[in-house]
Amino acid sequence: MPIRIYDKTSAGRRFSSVNLNAEVTKTKPEKSLLRPLPKKGGRNHSGKITSRGRGGGAKRLYRLVDFRRYDRDGVQGKVVGIEYDPNRTAHVALIQYTDGVKRYIIAPRDLQVGQTVVSSATESVDPKPGNNMPLKNIPTGLAVHCIEMTPGKGAQLCRSAGNYARLSNKEGQYATLVLPSGEIRMVHVECRATIGEVGNPDQQNVRWGKAGRMRYLGRRPITRGVAKSHNAHPLGGGSGRSKGNRPPCSPTGVLAKGGRTRNKKKHSTKLIIRRRMSQRYGLVSK
């Protein structure tokens, strides 16, 4: 059972569950593929906080994941092990190619140790989980992940645990994808994708149970705007509990619900056939 619920020995255990990471076969990471990951506390290059509520957390090392796989075309790789990655919800697979090069890739579902993966740009390879090729060479109807949005840029779509997109059809220079959010979008057929679904689908069923486990992830407590003073938040201040008859917003006054943020003049808007459900009905910001 991938998700385990322990006995209710404390208040924190009562509503929490743990992912056993049953797919993981290798516990120690590859040293040559590790890089330091300093804490930023939600600050940008100039030191200003752009993501509120971030800071602290367990120390991590970044795993160099190969999202492009262009220089590995035609070279077979063997799966050495499946590893836990603290920087993402999905697991990563360590691949050792026949020329001795080692790389990390996002571990697809049902990928086993000892299997071989291959990527190719010119000819179609077997549509097995882990194989990488352009969308023009992938049969329609298959589930794909780690999808490029611009040829050569590297995978940007469907990279988190349990995610995948469905390749519905191909027409001309564009392929149509049904994304997990319900959005139907066209992507250039030269963009690459990896066959299969992303592994570790049970990650979405984990219940953290207590605030302390969120602090391990670097997420700090959030204070409601109405509980702050008038000079700290637009909803703060006043006598008693009152939000001043204005909609929810951030400390800088940006609307939190229903505000449109997407630029209508963006060139990629014409590639979206159907917006995701929450955007069409105004349930979240666009």
C-alpha positions as a Python dict, from the first residue, in 0.01 Angstrom:
ca = {
    (1, 'M'): (0, 0, 0),
    (2, 'P'): (177, 322, -115),
    (3, 'I'): (-10, 548, 133),
    (4, 'R'): (9, 449, 499),
    (5, 'I'): (-210, 578, 782),
    (6, 'Y'): (-53, 531, 1125),
    (7, 'D'): (-226, 488, 1460),
    (8, 'K'): (-366, 807, 1610),
    (9, 'T'): (-95, 840, 1875),
    (10, 'S'): (-100, 1222, 1869),
    (11, 'A'): (-299, 1513, 1731),
    (12, 'G'): (-58, 1544, 1439),
    (13, 'R'): (-87, 1175, 1350),
    (14, 'R'): (-467, 1176, 1367),
    (15, 'F'): (-521, 1338, 1028),
    (16, 'S'): (-189, 1267, 854),
    (17, 'S'): (-74, 1001, 609),
    (18, 'V'): (264, 911, 464),
    (19, 'N'): (372, 816, 112),
    (20, 'L'): (582, 501, 135),
    (21, 'N'): (749, 567, -204),
    (22, 'A'): (721, 200, -292),
    (23, 'E'): (865, 261, -641),
    (24, 'V'): (1198, 387, -504),
    (25, 'T'): (1478, 132, -545),
    (26, 'K'): (1788, 349, -494),
    (27, 'T'): (1836, 552, -176),
    (28, 'K'): (2162, 739, -237),
    (29, 'P'): (2171, 996, -521),
    (30, 'E'): (2435, 1013, -793),
    (31, 'K'): (2699, 1261, -672),
    (32, 'S'): (2797, 1377, -1018),
    (33, 'L'): (2439, 1493, -1082),
    (34, 'L'): (2397, 1692, -758),
    (35, 'R'): (2422, 2070, -728),
    (36, 'P'): (2384, 2302, -427),
    (37, 'L'): (2044, 2465, -382),
    (38, 'P'): (2069, 2775, -160),
    (39, 'K'): (1762, 2912, 15),
    (40, 'K'): (1601, 3224, -130),
    (41, 'G'): (1308, 3273, 105),
    (42, 'G'): (1078, 3374, -181),
    (43, 'R'): (1305, 3661, -286),
    (44, 'N'): (1407, 3756, -639),
    (45, 'H'): (1750, 3864, -766),
    (46, 'S'): (1714, 4210, -608),
    (47, 'G'): (1619, 4078, -264),
    (48, 'K'): (1249, 4165, -278),
    (49, 'I'): (992, 3910, -163),
    (50, 'T'): (789, 3800, -465),
    (51, 'S'): (648, 3476, -315),
    (52, 'R'): (505, 3531, 30),
    (53, 'G'): (507, 3263, 297),
    (54, 'R'): (834, 3095, 197),
    (55, 'G'): (1137, 3031, 416),
    (56, 'G'): (1316, 2770, 623),
    (57, 'G'): (1262, 2405, 546),
    (58, 'A'): (1492, 2106, 517),
    (59, 'K'): (1820, 2145, 334),
    (60, 'R'): (1817, 2003, -18),
    (61, 'L'): (2049, 1926, -305),
    (62, 'Y'): (1925, 1978, -659),
    (63, 'R'): (1916, 1681, -897),
    (64, 'L'): (2009, 1770, -1255),
    (65, 'V'): (1717, 1632, -1456),
    (66, 'D'): (1757, 1601, -1833),
    (67, 'F'): (1446, 1766, -1978),
    (68, 'R'): (1587, 1789, -2333),
    (69, 'R'): (1756, 1455, -2413),
    (70, 'Y'): (1870, 1587, -2753),
    (71, 'D'): (2232, 1480, -2720),
    (72, 'R'): (2124, 1125, -2633),
    (73, 'D'): (1951, 1050, -2963),
    (74, 'G'): (2007, 695, -3078),
    (75, 'V'): (2193, 593, -2761),
    (76, 'Q'): (2028, 326, -2550),
    (77, 'G'): (2009, 383, -2177),
    (78, 'K'): (1953, 136, -1897),
    (79, 'V'): (1749, 220, -1588),
    (80, 'V'): (1985, 187, -1291),
    (81, 'G'): (1738, 286, -1021),
    (82, 'I'): (1436, 494, -920),
    (83, 'E'): (1514, 767, -667),
    (84, 'Y'): (1323, 1008, -445),
    (85, 'D'): (1364, 1375, -539),
    (86, 'P'): (1291, 1628, -263),
    (87, 'N'): (1252, 1908, -517),
    (88, 'R'): (949, 1764, -699),
    (89, 'T'): (649, 1538, -643),
    (90, 'A'): (758, 1290, -910),
    (91, 'H'): (1038, 1039, -872),
    (92, 'V'): (1347, 1047, -1091),
    (93, 'A'): (1509, 757, -1275),
    (94, 'L'): (1885, 726, -1307),
    (95, 'I'): (1977, 626, -1662),
    (96, 'Q'): (2318, 492, -1763),
    (97, 'Y'): (2380, 503, -2138),
    (98, 'T'): (2597, 263, -2332),
    (99, 'D'): (2872, 526, -2363),
    (100, 'G'): (2893, 557, -1982),
    (101, 'V'): (2703, 886, -1943),
    (102, 'K'): (2455, 904, -1654),
    (103, 'R'): (2144, 1123, -1655),
    (104, 'Y'): (1832, 1174, -1450),
    (105, 'I'): (1489, 1172, -1615),
    (106, 'I'): (1138, 1200, -1473),
    (107, 'A'): (1038, 844, -1383),
    (108, 'P'): (732, 731, -1582),
    (109, 'R'): (472, 499, -1434),
    (110, 'D'): (555, 126, -1456),
    (111, 'L'): (920, 193, -1541),
    (112, 'Q'): (1129, -92, -1396),
    (113, 'V'): (1497, -124, -1313),
    (114, 'G'): (1684, -292, -1595),
    (115, 'Q'): (1460, -163, -1873),
    (116, 'T'): (1608, 33, -2163),
    (117, 'V'): (1497, 377, -2280),
    (118, 'V'): (1590, 556, -2599),
    (119, 'S'): (1524, 892, -2763),
    (120, 'S'): (1518, 969, -3133),
    (121, 'A'): (1444, 1276, -3344),
    (122, 'T'): (1429, 1126, -3693),
    (123, 'E'): (1269, 784, -3674),
    (124, 'S'): (990, 645, -3460),
    (125, 'V'): (1091, 422, -3170),
    (126, 'D'): (879, 177, -2976),
    (127, 'P'): (606, 364, -2781),
    (128, 'K'): (719, 232, -2444),
    (129, 'P'): (721, 431, -2117),
    (130, 'G'): (1035, 643, -2097),
    (131, 'N'): (1106, 668, -2471),
    (132, 'N'): (1135, 1022, -2604),
    (133, 'M'): (1052, 1142, -2955),
    (134, 'P'): (882, 1428, -3143),
    (135, 'L'): (503, 1441, -3136),
    (136, 'K'): (492, 1374, -3512),
    (137, 'N'): (630, 1022, -3449),
    (138, 'I'): (400, 937, -3156),
    (139, 'P'): (79, 744, -3235),
    (140, 'T'): (-240, 933, -3154),
    (141, 'G'): (-434, 833, -2846),
    (142, 'L'): (-130, 769, -2628),
    (143, 'A'): (-58, 933, -2294),
    (144, 'V'): (253, 1152, -2293),
    (145, 'H'): (436, 1365, -2037),
    (146, 'C'): (735, 1602, -2022),
    (147, 'I'): (611, 1789, -2328),
    (148, 'E'): (792, 2077, -2493),
    (149, 'M'): (606, 2395, -2583),
    (150, 'T'): (886, 2525, -2807),
    (151, 'P'): (1107, 2286, -3009),
    (152, 'G'): (1445, 2252, -2841),
    (153, 'K'): (1355, 2439, -2522),
    (154, 'G'): (1301, 2132, -2305),
    (155, 'A'): (1000, 1978, -2134),
    (156, 'Q'): (757, 2221, -1968),
    (157, 'L'): (418, 2047, -1951),
    (158, 'C'): (302, 1749, -1740),
    (159, 'R'): (607, 1701, -1518),
    (160, 'S'): (448, 1651, -1174),
    (161, 'A'): (345, 1321, -1014),
    (162, 'G'): (60, 1135, -1185),
    (163, 'N'): (21, 1386, -1468),
    (164, 'Y'): (-12, 1311, -1838),
    (165, 'A'): (-165, 1458, -2153),
    (166, 'R'): (-358, 1274, -2422),
    (167, 'L'): (-241, 1314, -2782),
    (168, 'S'): (-575, 1340, -2962),
    (169, 'N'): (-481, 1416, -3323),
    (170, 'K'): (-222, 1566, -3558),
    (171, 'E'): (-297, 1801, -3844),
    (172, 'G'): (-38, 1989, -4046),
    (173, 'Q'): (237, 2136, -3829),
    (174, 'Y'): (46, 2110, -3502),
    (175, 'A'): (-64, 1832, -3270),
    (176, 'T'): (-363, 1862, -3037),
    (177, 'L'): (-318, 1773, -2671),
    (178, 'V'): (-578, 1733, -2397),
    (179, 'L'): (-406, 1856, -2081),
    (180, 'P'): (-486, 1743, -1724),
    (181, 'S'): (-662, 2074, -1650),
    (182, 'G'): (-911, 2011, -1932),
    (183, 'E'): (-745, 2261, -2162),
    (184, 'I'): (-715, 2157, -2525),
    (185, 'R'): (-405, 2306, -2681),
    (186, 'M'): (-210, 2282, -3005),
    (187, 'V'): (165, 2217, -2992),
    (188, 'H'): (411, 2205, -3280),
    (189, 'V'): (475, 1852, -3402),
    (190, 'E'): (853, 1902, -3372),
    (191, 'C'): (816, 1941, -2994),
    (192, 'R'): (927, 1637, -2804),
    (193, 'A'): (739, 1433, -2547),
    (194, 'T'): (799, 1122, -2340),
    (195, 'I'): (568, 821, -2364),
    (196, 'G'): (360, 724, -2060),
    (197, 'E'): (231, 882, -1741),
    (198, 'V'): (443, 1037, -1468),
    (199, 'G'): (493, 798, -1178),
    (200, 'N'): (408, 831, -809),
    (201, 'P'): (35, 902, -868),
    (202, 'D'): (-53, 844, -500),
    (203, 'Q'): (127, 1164, -399),
    (204, 'Q'): (-201, 1354, -434),
    (205, 'N'): (-358, 1139, -160),
    (206, 'V'): (-109, 1240, 109),
    (207, 'R'): (-263, 1434, 399),
    (208, 'W'): (2, 1640, 574),
    (209, 'G'): (-189, 1652, 900),
    (210, 'K'): (2, 1927, 1080),
    (211, 'A'): (173, 2257, 1020),
    (212, 'G'): (514, 2115, 1108),
    (213, 'R'): (527, 1899, 798),
    (214, 'M'): (460, 2208, 589),
    (215, 'R'): (754, 2382, 757),
    (216, 'Y'): (979, 2097, 637),
    (217, 'L'): (882, 2200, 283),
    (218, 'G'): (968, 2564, 346),
    (219, 'R'): (609, 2689, 370),
    (220, 'R'): (549, 2932, 654),
    (221, 'P'): (216, 3015, 822),
    (222, 'I'): (-18, 3254, 644),
    (223, 'T'): (-193, 3535, 834),
    (224, 'R'): (-536, 3644, 715),
    (225, 'G'): (-553, 3995, 573),
    (226, 'V'): (-846, 4097, 796),
    (227, 'A'): (-637, 4009, 1102),
    (228, 'K'): (-361, 4256, 1009),
    (229, 'S'): (-338, 4627, 1072),
    (230, 'H'): (-458, 4879, 817),
    (231, 'N'): (-102, 4970, 711),
    (232, 'A'): (-6, 4605, 649),
    (233, 'H'): (-300, 4492, 435),
    (234, 'P'): (-589, 4656, 246),
    (235, 'L'): (-838, 4439, 438),
    (236, 'G'): (-684, 4509, 778),
    (237, 'G'): (-767, 4756, 1054),
    (238, 'G'): (-1103, 4882, 1169),
    (239, 'S'): (-1307, 4823, 1481),
    (240, 'G'): (-1405, 4459, 1499),
    (241, 'R'): (-1398, 4210, 1215),
    (242, 'S'): (-1453, 4389, 887),
    (243, 'K'): (-1298, 4366, 544),
    (244, 'G'): (-1420, 4702, 421),
    (245, 'N'): (-1663, 4560, 162),
    (246, 'R'): (-1389, 4487, -90),
    (247, 'P'): (-1298, 4156, -258),
    (248, 'P'): (-1006, 3941, -136),
    (249, 'C'): (-668, 4072, -245),
    (250, 'S'): (-298, 4056, -174),
    (251, 'P'): (-110, 4306, 46),
    (252, 'T'): (-37, 4505, -270),
    (253, 'G'): (-403, 4516, -372),
    (254, 'V'): (-392, 4255, -651),
    (255, 'L'): (-724, 4067, -673),
    (256, 'A'): (-702, 3711, -546),
    (257, 'K'): (-1013, 3572, -716),
    (258, 'G'): (-1143, 3631, -1065),
    (259, 'G'): (-877, 3877, -1177),
    (260, 'R'): (-751, 3818, -1530),
    (261, 'T'): (-373, 3807, -1556),
    (262, 'R'): (-316, 3656, -1901),
    (263, 'N'): (-217, 3895, -2177),
    (264, 'K'): (-477, 3869, -2454),
    (265, 'K'): (-218, 3974, -2711),
    (266, 'K'): (6, 3680, -2633),
    (267, 'H'): (86, 3495, -2955),
    (268, 'S'): (22, 3152, -2803),
    (269, 'T'): (-344, 3238, -2728),
    (270, 'K'): (-441, 3131, -3080),
    (271, 'L'): (-302, 2783, -3006),
    (272, 'I'): (-552, 2725, -2723),
    (273, 'I'): (-864, 2556, -2859),
    (274, 'R'): (-1048, 2535, -2526),
    (275, 'R'): (-951, 2701, -2200),
    (276, 'R'): (-946, 2501, -1881),
    (277, 'M'): (-1273, 2474, -1691),
    (278, 'S'): (-1183, 2709, -1405),
    (279, 'Q'): (-1084, 2983, -1651),
    (280, 'R'): (-1397, 2950, -1863),
    (281, 'Y'): (-1625, 2996, -1565),
    (282, 'G'): (-1413, 3244, -1373),
    (283, 'L'): (-1347, 3023, -1071),
    (284, 'V'): (-983, 3129, -1040),
    (285, 'S'): (-764, 3402, -1180),
    (286, 'K'): (-685, 3370, -1548),
}
